[in-house]
Amino acid sequence: NHVVAKAQKITVTMADGKRHSATLVGRDPSSDLAVIKIPSSIVGVVAELGDSDTIRVGQKAIAIGNPFGLSHTLTTGIISALHRGIKTQDDTHMEDLIQTDAAINPGNSGGPLLDSAGRLIGINTAPYSPSGTYAGIGFAVPVDTVNRIVPRIIKDGYYQRPKLGISIDK
């Protein structure tokens, strides 16, 4: 979401260097997820989805992105913790994140976090960075959260969070 929130034009660069225009389908600022659309005819391979319930602290993690504009960069590390909560720079509180020491820098957001078999286990969202550069801690939205929210964004253009309505009558 934060990558495309203020975008006037969205361009996707494929592994072969070809660039394609994309359209914004919808966003969910609370989870920092957004869905963009490109023609299916240009998509060659789609990552297999993992399962958040099988992620374990200590397992290998692979982050792909474009840190500092360096395209198609891959870093590795481990899953450092699960179910982390953070407060983002725009004061949003995000819950249930994957923490990794795979380098997640500005430009990695929106890229995949993969397990050692190449399955998608998360979407990179934020580094912990008091200095503005990699500090050994990054965060990703777990794939099960993605699987819950993205279909609603595709269908409705947004994700309606469940609410419990309670009123008190005197």
N, C-alpha and C positions, 0 to 999 in steps of 0.2 A: 504494500500500500504506500509506504512512504517514498518509494522509488517513483511511482507514477502519479501520486496525489496532485501535483501541480503541473504535470506534463501537458503540453499543448500538442505534442507529436510524440508517438512511441515507435521506435525502430528496434527490431530484433536482428542481431547479427548471428548468423549460423556458424557452425564450426568451420565451414569451407570459406568463410569470409563474406558470403552473400548477405545483403541487408534487405529486410522486408518490413513494410509498414504493418503496424499492429493497431488494433482498436481495443479500447477499454470496455470490458464487459461489465465490470462492477468492482466495488471495493468493500472491505470491512476494516475500518481504522483500528478497532479494538484488538483484533488479532494480527494486525499489520499484513493482511493478505489482500491481494488483488488478482483479478483474472483478466488476462489480455488474450486477444484472439488473432491468430495468423492463419492463412489458408492451410488446410490439412494436406494439400498436395506438396507442400514444401517440407513437411515433417517426415524425416526418414525413420528415426528410432525414438521410441518413447520409453522412459525409465520404468522399470517394474516398481510397484509400490511395496514398501516394507510394512511392518506392523509395529506401532509404538509399544505394545505390550512385550515385544521381544527384545527391545533395546536394553542393554545392560551397561552399567558404569564400568569403564575399562575397555570396552570394545572399540575397535578402530572406527574412526570417522573421517570422511573425505569431503572437504568443502570445495565447491567450484564457484567461480565468480570472476569479476573484473576489478580486483582491488586497485584503487588509485588509477583506474583506466587501463591497467595491464590486462588485456583481454585473454579469456580462456585460461585462467590460472587455477591450478589444483593444489590444495594443501592437505596435509593429513595430520591427524592427532587422535585423541581418544574422546569418548564420552566421559566427561568429568562429573556430571551430576544430572539428575532428572527432576522434573517438577519444580523448577526454579521460577521465582517471580522477580521481575525487574521493573524499575520506573524508567521510562524512556526520556529522551531529551525534550519531547513535547508534553511531558507530564502524564503520559498514558501509563497505566499500570498493566503489565502483561503477566499472565500466570501460566503455569504448567509448561515451561520451556525446557528444551534440552540445552545443557551447558556443555561446551566442548573447548578443548585447547587447540583444535585445528584453527589456523589463522583466519579470522573473519575480520576484515578491515572494511572501511568505507568502499563500496563498490561490490562487495560480496552479497549484499542484501538482495533477496529474491532468487538467489542461486540455490542449487540443491545441496543438501547434506546427505551423503550416501553412506551405506554400510560397506563392508569389505567385499560383498557380492555385487555391489553396484545398485542396490535397491534404495529407493528414496525413503529416507527416514525422517527428513525434516526440510524446512525451507529456512535458509539463513536470514536472520532478521537484524541482529545488532551485536556489535562488539561491546565489551566493557572496556572503556578506554578513557581514563582520566587525562591522558596526554594527547589523545586524538589519533594514536597509532596502536598497533596490536599490543595487547598487554597480557596475552595468554588465556583470555576468557572471551568466548563468544557464545551467542545464543541462537537457537533455531526453533521454529514452530514445529511441533511434532506432526508426523504424517497423519495420525488419527484426527487431529484438530483440522488439518487441511481437508481430509475426507469428509468431515462433518460440515464444514463451512463452505467450501468451494462449490458443491452442487447447488446450494441455495443462491450463491452469487450468480452462477450461470443461469439459473431459472428466473430469479427475481431482480438481479442487478445489485443486490445487497444481502446482508445477513441480518435477519430479525432475531435478536437475542430473546430467549425465553424470559418472561417476567412473572413474578408472583405478586398478584395484587391483594393487598390487605388494607382494609379500612376499619377504623374503630368508631363504633356508634355509642354515644353516651346515653 
